[in-house]
């Protein structure tokens, strides 16, 4: 029994949800997203709420039920409030800037790293070391932030690298001088 899939989704103001042939379209003040429901997963809409249903109790449909409900809920939150991920760059001489449709990272390599910014995402850099990624699609925002972080993950000795704001990095002791 999927406890997540059974929860109804309440619709915020100014958000409309429509469904035709399994294609769920969500439109709100920030934009429009759509999602194709898997075979066997249904959609019901009542006054201000949306419920995701399943055709039977097979193992695969039970697994897809909660996933589909979460994806539709994330779309509704995305078009009404949006998603953000904040990254910080730590290291002497490390910096970032937005250059056209790419994020230009200077992170101690012999060349600047240019990472293209996908359509639908807004990337802003403040103080040369704080990168803010905003968008309506939760998966796109998280994927872009993860790709940027992967260029230089935080290392445990000096803590240099690109990390999420608030991320804890375990530090290790350096070399100890023995007798």
C-alpha positions in Angstrom: 0.0 0.0 0.0 1.5 3.3 -1.1 0.9 5.9 1.7 2.4 8.6 -0.5 0.2 7.8 -3.5 -3.0 7.9 -1.5 -2.5 11.4 -0.2 -4.5 14.0 -2.2 -2.7 17.0 -3.6 -4.2 20.4 -2.8 -4.0 23.0 -5.6 -2.8 26.5 -4.8 -4.5 29.5 -6.3 -3.8 30.3 -9.9 -2.7 26.7 -10.7 -4.7 24.7 -13.2 -4.3 21.0 -13.8 -5.7 19.2 -16.9 -5.4 15.6 -18.0 -6.0 14.1 -21.5 -5.1 10.5 -22.4 -2.7 10.2 -19.5 -0.9 13.4 -20.2 -1.1 15.7 -17.1 -0.5 19.4 -17.8 0.1 21.8 -15.0 0.0 25.6 -15.6 0.7 28.3 -13.1 2.1 31.8 -12.7 5.8 30.7 -13.3 5.2 28.5 -16.4 3.8 25.2 -17.7 4.9 21.6 -17.2 3.5 18.2 -18.4 4.0 14.6 -17.5 2.8 11.3 -19.1 1.3 9.0 -16.5 2.4 5.4 -16.6 0.0 2.8 -17.9 -2.4 1.7 -15.1 -2.1 5.0 -13.1 -5.2 7.2 -13.1 -6.0 10.8 -12.4 -9.0 12.3 -10.6 -9.6 16.0 -10.0 -12.2 17.4 -7.6 -12.8 20.9 -6.1 -9.2 22.1 -5.5 -7.7 18.7 -5.0 -6.0 16.1 -7.3 -5.8 12.4 -6.5 -3.6 9.8 -8.3 -5.1 6.3 -8.5 -4.0 2.9 -9.6 -5.8 0.2 -11.6 -4.8 -2.8 -9.4 -2.5 -3.9 -6.6 0.3 -5.3 -8.7 3.8 -4.7 -7.3 4.9 -2.5 -10.2 1.8 -0.3 -10.1 2.1 0.1 -6.3 5.7 1.3 -6.9 4.7 3.7 -9.7 1.7 5.1 -7.7 3.7 7.0 -5.2 6.3 8.1 -7.8 3.6 9.5 -10.1 1.9 11.3 -7.2 5.3 12.9 -6.1 6.1 14.0 -9.7 2.7 15.6 -10.2 3.0 17.3 -6.7 6.6 18.6 -7.7 5.2 20.0 -10.9 2.4 21.9 -9.0 5.0 23.3 -6.5 7.3 24.2 -9.4 4.8 26.3 -11.4 3.5 28.1 -8.3 6.7 28.7 -6.2 9.6 27.3 -8.2 12.7 25.5 -7.0 16.2 26.9 -6.1 19.5 25.3 -5.3 22.3 27.4 -3.8 26.0 26.5 -4.3 29.1 28.0 -2.8 32.6 27.9 -4.2 35.4 27.7 -1.6 39.1 28.1 -2.5 41.6 30.8 -3.0 41.1 32.3 -6.5 38.0 30.2 -7.2 35.2 32.1 -8.8 32.2 31.9 -11.1 30.4 34.2 -13.5 27.6 33.9 -16.0 28.9 34.4 -19.6 26.0 34.5 -22.0 24.2 31.1 -21.9 27.0 29.4 -19.9 28.4 29.3 -16.4 32.1 30.2 -16.4 33.9 28.5 -13.5 37.5 29.3 -12.6 38.3 26.5 -10.1 42.0 25.9 -10.2 42.2 24.1 -13.5 44.5 25.2 -16.4 41.4 26.4 -18.3 38.1 27.9 -17.4 35.2 25.5 -17.2 32.2 26.5 -19.3 29.0 24.7 -18.3 26.0 25.5 -20.6 22.8 26.7 -18.9 19.7 24.8 -20.1 16.5 26.6 -21.2 14.1 27.2 -18.4 16.8 27.7 -15.7 18.0 31.0 -14.3 21.5 31.1 -12.9 22.8 34.1 -10.9 26.2 34.6 -9.3 26.8 36.9 -6.3 30.1 37.7 -4.6 31.9 35.7 -7.3 31.5 32.6 -5.1 27.7 32.1 -4.6 25.8 30.4 -7.4 22.0 30.3 -7.3 20.1 28.0 -9.7 16.3 28.7 -10.1 13.7 27.0 -12.2 10.2 25.3 -12.3 11.4 21.7 -12.9 12.8 20.2 -9.7 14.7 17.5 -11.6 16.4 20.0 -14.0 17.4 22.4 -11.1 18.9 19.5 -9.1 20.6 17.9 -12.1 22.3 21.2 -13.1 23.5 21.9 -9.5 24.9 18.3 -9.3 26.7 18.7 -12.6 28.3 21.9 -11.5 29.3 20.4 -8.1 30.8 17.4 -9.9 33.5 19.6 -11.5 35.2 20.0 -8.1 33.7 18.1 -5.2 34.6 19.4 -1.7 37.8 17.7 -0.6 38.2 16.7 3.0 41.6 18.2 3.8 41.3 21.9 3.1 37.5 21.9 2.3 38.1 23.4 -1.2 35.6 22.9 -3.9 32.0 23.5 -4.9 29.4 22.5 -2.3 25.7 23.1 -1.6 24.9 25.8 0.9 24.6 24.2 4.3 26.4 20.9 3.2 28.6 19.4 5.9 32.0 18.3 4.7 33.8 15.9 7.0 37.4 17.2 7.5 40.4 14.9 7.9 43.6 15.7 9.8 46.6 16.4 7.6 50.0 14.8 7.9 51.3 14.5 11.4 54.9 14.8 12.0 56.3 11.7 13.8 59.4 11.4 15.9 
